[in-house]
Amino acid sequence: MLGAGGHAKVLLSLLQQQGITVAAVCAPQRPASARFDSIPFLTSDDDVLRFKPQDVMLVNGIGALPGQTVRRRLFEHFSALGYSFFSVIASSAVVDSGAQIGQGVQVLPGAIINTDAILHANVLINSGAIIEHDCVLHPHTVVSPGAVLCGGVTCGDNSYIGAGATVIQSQIIGANALVGAGSTVVCNLLDNQKIYSARPFIKAE
């Protein structure tokens, strides 16, 4: 597993519940959580190379925040070296048999993926999010907890949908676009465009 923060801890718990063995955790600093205590610890990305690509699958335990690229960069780096990424699907998630799930996709507890949705590589669907029928999420898209994508929504590469946001049917979210928490999107967003909820909020500078 790459990473040992909060997101990695959630994934580790899901994998252990499903009886999947985690061979090692790789992070710059030893994780504080006791959940990692029984797992061998690696301190450098180069240490991962001691495992042959044909012998292991990687889990991308790096969380995602707007503007951060570490999750994507690690996926692309190790993919270029021949490694494959394991898709983590929570047992409590509902994934329709007609949905297409790409390499390294993560679907966390309580999420719903409906029929004919397409989730490309390294997409993250967080807890309780809903991806309706015929949505297409391009690589590295992140959908935060409780967000809703209505039918036929398309999200471009590396787009970010904030917690509790709603995108109405058939809208297109451009590559690298940001939909802030609690927003309702009723029109297409251009590449790199950012929108925030009109509700009052405090934004740290």
C-alpha positions in Angstrom: 0.0 0.0 0.0 1.2 3.5 -0.9 0.6 5.9 1.9 -0.3 5.6 5.6 -2.6 8.4 6.3 -6.3 8.5 7.0 -7.4 7.3 3.5 -4.9 4.5 3.7 -6.2 3.5 7.1 -9.8 3.2 5.6 -8.6 1.1 2.7 -6.6 -1.2 5.0 -9.6 -1.8 7.1 -11.7 -2.7 4.1 -9.0 -5.0 2.7 -8.7 -6.8 6.1 -12.5 -7.2 6.3 -12.3 -9.0 3.0 -9.4 -11.2 4.0 -6.9 -9.6 1.7 -3.3 -9.6 2.8 -1.3 -6.4 2.7 2.3 -7.2 2.3 3.8 -3.8 3.2 3.0 -0.2 3.7 5.1 2.5 2.1 5.2 6.1 3.5 7.9 8.7 4.4 7.1 8.4 8.1 5.9 5.4 10.2 2.1 5.7 10.6 0.7 6.7 14.0 -2.3 4.4 13.8 -2.0 1.1 15.6 -3.8 -0.5 12.7 -0.6 -0.6 10.7 1.6 -2.1 13.5 1.6 -5.7 12.2 2.4 -4.7 8.6 6.0 -4.3 7.3 6.9 -0.7 6.8 8.8 0.8 3.8 10.2 4.3 3.9 10.9 5.0 0.2 9.2 4.5 -3.1 12.3 2.7 -4.2 11.7 0.0 -1.6 8.6 -1.0 -3.5 10.8 -2.1 -6.3 11.9 -5.1 -4.3 8.5 -6.6 -5.1 8.3 -7.7 -8.7 5.3 -6.3 -10.7 4.1 -9.8 -11.5 4.0 -10.8 -7.8 2.0 -8.0 -6.2 -0.7 -5.4 -6.9 -0.4 -1.9 -5.4 -3.1 0.0 -3.5 -3.1 3.7 -3.8 -3.6 4.8 -0.2 -2.9 8.5 -0.9 -6.0 10.7 -0.2 -7.1 13.5 -2.5 -7.6 17.2 -1.9 -8.2 19.9 -4.6 -4.9 20.9 -6.3 -2.9 18.0 -5.0 -1.2 15.7 -7.5 0.6 13.1 -5.4 -2.1 10.5 -5.8 -2.1 10.8 -9.6 1.7 11.0 -9.8 2.3 7.8 -7.8 -0.3 5.9 -9.9 1.3 7.0 -13.2 4.9 6.4 -11.9 4.3 2.8 -10.8 2.1 2.1 -13.8 4.9 3.1 -16.0 7.2 0.6 -14.2 4.8 -2.2 -15.0 2.9 -2.4 -11.7 -0.9 -2.9 -11.5 -3.2 -1.3 -9.0 -5.9 -3.2 -7.1 -9.5 -1.9 -7.1 -10.9 -1.7 -3.6 -14.7 -2.0 -3.5 -16.3 -1.9 0.0 -18.6 -4.7 0.8 -21.3 -2.2 1.7 -21.0 -0.4 -1.6 -23.6 -1.1 -4.3 -22.0 -1.6 -7.7 -24.3 -2.6 -10.5 -23.1 -5.5 -12.7 -23.5 -3.2 -15.7 -21.0 -0.7 -14.4 -17.4 -0.7 -15.8 -14.7 -0.4 -13.2 -11.2 0.4 -14.2 -7.8 -0.4 -12.7 -7.2 1.0 -9.2 -10.7 2.3 -8.7 -11.8 2.7 -5.1 -15.5 2.7 -4.0 -15.9 3.3 -0.3 -18.7 2.2 2.1 -22.3 3.2 1.3 -21.5 4.4 -2.2 -23.8 3.5 -5.2 -22.6 3.0 -8.7 -25.5 2.4 -11.1 -25.8 0.6 -14.4 -23.7 1.6 -17.4 -21.6 4.0 -15.4 -17.9 3.9 -16.4 -15.2 4.6 -13.9 -11.7 4.9 -15.4 -8.4 4.2 -13.8 -7.6 5.6 -10.3 -11.1 7.1 -9.8 -12.0 7.5 -6.1 -15.6 7.4 -5.0 -15.9 8.3 -1.4 -18.3 7.2 1.3 -22.0 7.6 0.5 -21.5 9.1 -2.9 -24.0 8.3 -5.7 -22.9 7.8 -9.3 -26.0 7.4 -11.4 -26.6 5.5 -14.7 -24.4 6.3 -17.7 -22.0 8.6 -15.9 -18.4 8.6 -17.3 -15.6 9.4 -14.8 -12.3 9.8 -16.5 -9.0 8.9 -14.9 -8.1 10.3 -11.4 -11.6 11.8 -10.8 -12.4 12.2 -7.1 -16.0 12.2 -5.8 -16.1 13.3 -2.2 -18.5 11.9 0.5 -22.2 12.4 -0.1 -21.9 13.9 -3.5 -24.4 13.0 -6.2 -23.8 12.7 -10.0 -27.1 12.4 -11.7 -27.5 10.3 -14.9 -25.2 10.9 -17.8 -22.7 13.2 -16.1 -19.2 13.2 -17.6 -16.2 14.2 -15.4 -12.9 15.0 -17.1 -9.4 13.8 -16.0 -8.4 14.8 -12.5 -11.7 16.6 -11.8 -12.8 17.0 -8.1 -16.4 16.9 -6.8 -16.6 18.2 -3.2 -18.6 16.7 -0.3 -22.3 17.0 -0.7 -22.2 18.5 -4.1 -24.8 17.7 -6.8 -24.3 17.7 -10.5 -27.6 17.5 -12.4 -28.1 15.1 -15.3 -26.0 15.2 -18.5 -23.6 18.0 -17.4 -19.9 17.9 -18.4 -17.3 18.7 -15.8 -14.1 19.6 -17.5 -10.6 18.3 -16.8 -9.0 19.6 -13.5 -12.3 21.3 -12.7 -13.4 21.8 -9.0 -16.9 21.6 -7.7 -16.8 22.9 -4.2 -18.6 21.2 -1.3 -22.3 21.7 -1.2 -22.5 23.2 -4.7 -25.3 22.4 -7.3 -24.1 22.3 -10.9 -26.7 23.0 -13.5 -24.4 23.8 -16.5 -21.2 22.5 -18.0 -17.9 23.4 -16.4 -14.8 24.2 -18.5 -11.4 22.7 -18.0 -9.8 24.1 -14.8 -12.9 26.0 -13.8 -13.8 26.2 -10.1 -17.2 26.8 -8.6 -18.2 27.1 -5.0 -21.6 27.0 -3.2 -23.5 30.3 -2.8 -24.2 29.4 0.7 -22.3 31.4 3.4 -19.1 29.7 4.4 -15.7 30.7 5.8 -12.7 30.1 3.5 -9.3 30.0 5.1 -6.8 32.2 3.2 
